[in-house]
Amino acid sequence: MEERVYNFSAGPAVLPVSVLKKAQEELLCLPGCGASILEISHRSKQFGEILAQTKANVRELLNVPENYKIMFLQGGSITQFALLPMNIIRNTNKAGDYIVTGTWSKKAASEAKTQGKVNVIWNGQDEKFVRKPSDAELQTSADAAYCYYCANETIEGIQFPTEPNVSVPLICDASSEIFSRPVQMEKYGVLFACAQKNAGPAGVTLVIMRDDFVEMSGADLPSMFSYKQLADKDSMLNTPPTFGIYMMKLVTEWLKEQGGLEVMRQKNVEKAQLLYDAIDASNGFYRVHGNKEFRSFMNVSFRLPTEELDKKFQEEAKAFKLASLGGHRSVGGERASIYNAMPREGVVALRDFMVDFAKKNA
Ligand SMILES: Cc1ncc(COP(=O)(O)O)c(C=O)c1O
């Protein structure tokens, strides 16, 4: 296939074309370097500048205060599911409070249980993960070091409209919504996100951690598992994911050119509304998984009346360059991931296809 499609994959996911082109231009010879980013030492001056610039971009975009460390780690978000309780619960003999709103926060709570005491303070499983809790439903525990939540459940397609208000520091899995809207960093002890949805390629995970959490973490753990040691060595305890960090630099530069995160939020909400309006106007032909006020503006998860129609929809969509629309294997149906880099034209093309498909098949 020679032509680019509209790629609705949940991750690894679409990247801005200008970012891919820039990476392509610079791949053979990084300006001022005489070699590729893939070939230079992580200890080189050039890579040092890339790391520093990526950190500065992240700090600027997310308005990260000076008392937070920004780290670029490996092992994906699931590794963070284990490292957080390993460092924070096990080392302090406290507990972790978990808000379970879908597949990813459920997995995080179950990984945390391998490391220490976990209190699931809210669980939406019996309601089939269709909503997020209100603040009134959240009672944090006396022994909690933190309250963990997942900002956007990628599989179920439900999102916290704003961060929960609780009396202990928040830990947030922002994997599928990082850089899609502004955040109030002061409310977080830790915010982390794997890059492969909204921030770059697979292989690098952004971890933003307040200094007191860094200090709380276990210095006596094996070095690569210790946030304290990782932070003290500025993500360079071993060879960091250099290409992923370079790509995140390009993505964050692109985000700054777009006008920053408030502009991205407006664009994202508007794109998602195009799809939800078509769904709501379909007389029940398309059904969204989550309750209306928690619908995700990153992952639009929906179903058709039968599995046969689901298959037909995905098959026929391909002719319109609409790709990777299958829902997660655990839930089926359709999922349109419309991250920052999905252009509005792609969403309009999908919306038009959906309207037409419903007319012909309802
Ligand atoms: C919200 C969320 N958390 C965690 C993960 C797992 O990320 P990784 O595959 O990088 O471990 C994913 C991704 O697929 C996700 O969407």
The ligand as a Tripos MOL2 file, in Angstrom:
@<TRIPOS>MOLECULE
LIG
   16    16     1     0     0
SMALL
NO_CHARGES

@<TRIPOS>ATOM
      1 C1         -4.6630    3.4580   29.6220 C.3       1 LIG1
      2 C2         -3.6010    2.4600   29.3220 C.ar      1 LIG1
      3 N1         -2.7790    2.0560   30.3150 N.ar      1 LIG1
      4 C3         -1.8070    1.1610   30.0850 C.ar      1 LIG1
      5 C4         -1.5910    0.6140   28.8400 C.ar      1 LIG1
      6 C5         -0.4910   -0.4030   28.6400 C.3       1 LIG1
      7 O1          0.6080    0.2110   28.0660 O.3       1 LIG1
      8 P1          1.9230   -0.5930   27.6430 P.3       1 LIG1
      9 O2          1.5190   -1.5120   26.5490 O.co2     1 LIG1
     10 O3          2.8540    0.4950   27.2060 O.co2     1 LIG1
     11 O4          2.4360   -1.2920   28.8520 O.co2     1 LIG1
     12 C6         -2.4090    1.0270   27.7900 C.ar      1 LIG1
     13 C7         -2.2100    0.5060   26.4420 C.2       1 LIG1
     14 O5         -2.3000   -0.1300   25.6830 O.2       1 LIG1
     15 C8         -3.4320    1.9590   28.0370 C.ar      1 LIG1
     16 O6         -4.2520    2.3480   27.0530 O.3       1 LIG1
@<TRIPOS>BOND
     1     1     2 1
     2     2     3 ar
     3     2    15 ar
     4     3     4 ar
     5     4     5 ar
     6     5     6 1
     7     5    12 ar
     8     6     7 1
     9     7     8 1
    10     8     9 2
    11     8    10 1
    12     8    11 1
    13    12    13 1
    14    12    15 ar
    15    13    14 2
    16    15    16 1
@<TRIPOS>SUBSTRUCTURE
     1 LIG1         1 GROUP 0 **** ****
